[in-house]
């Protein structure tokens, strides 16, 4: 058996699921205001998507600590849903996440009313 070993950097990332607030059949716009996450590692780039992950917009690159710490990233996004991507910002870097929270203000809704 021959094993070929080649050192190639791996592009690592983690995508959250889509975060959506549903109220029966109402379509609700959400004002997403802040992302809070707990992480450790190197430099991570945080991006968001409002179209189910088809495209992402970069928010910020965050330098992480060797210890578990909480980090906050400000948002100004209005949409029905949002997902986040955490990605290695540099070659040969790594990161770990323990929690992800999103702060929001409920916006307007359209749909059938229960009057």
N, C-alpha and C positions, 0 to 999 in steps of 0.2 A: 504494500500500500504506500502510495506517495501522497504527501500532503503539501500543497502549495500554500504558503503563508504570505499574504500581501497586506501591508498596513494601509488601510484606506479609512479616512475619516467618515464617520456615519452621521448623517444629518438627522438629529433626533427632535421630535416634537410630540406634543400632546394636545388633542382637541377635546374641549368639553362637549357635552350634548347641547342641543338647542335649548335655551331657557325661554319659556313661554308662559304667560299668565292667561289662562282660559277661564271665562265666566260663561258657562253654557255655550250658546252659539254667538256670543258677542265677539266682534273683532276689536281688540283693545290695543291702542298704541301705548307704549311704555317709554318713559324718559329714563334711560339708564344713566346713572350719575357717578358710580364708583365701582371699581373692581378691587376686591381685597383677597389676597391669597397668602398662604403660608408655604414657604419654600426654602430650599437650601441648594447650594451648588455654585455655579459660575455665573456668567452673563446670560440672561434669557431675554428674548424679544417677545413682547406680548402684542397680539393682534386680535381683531374681532371681525366677525362676519354677520351680516343680517340677511343673507340669502341662502342659508342652509349649508354654508361651507363652500359655495362655488367660487367666491372671491373673499379676500381678507384685506383689511386696512390695518397698517401698523400703528400701534398706539405709542409704545415706549420700549426701550431696552432698559432692563433693570439688573444692576449688579447685586447678586445674591451673596449671602454670608455663608460661612462654613457651618453655622448653627441654624436651627430652625427659627425663622423670624417671619413676622407678618409684613406684607408690603401693600401699599395702596396706589392705585392708578386712577386718576380722574377720567371721567367719561362725559361726553355730551352727545349722546346718540338717542334718537327717537326711532323706534321700530316695534314691530309686533314680536320679534324674536331676536335673540343674539346668541352667538357662541364665541368662545375664545380659543386662541391657539397660543401655546407656550412653545417656543422653539429655541434651540441652541443658537446663540448669537455669534459664536466664534467656533472655528475648527478646534477639535479636541476639547470641547467644553461639555459639561453635563449639568443636569439639574434634577431635583426631585420636588414634587408637590405633595402637600398633605391636606390642604383644604382650599376651596375656591368659593367666594361669596360675591354676589352682585347686589348693589344698592340701586333702588329705582323709585320713581314717583309715577303712580298710575296716571295715565293720560286719558284721552277721550275714548269712547267706545261707540260702536254702531251695531245694531242688531235688534232682535225682537225684545220688547219690554214685557215684563210681568206686571201690568197695571191692574 
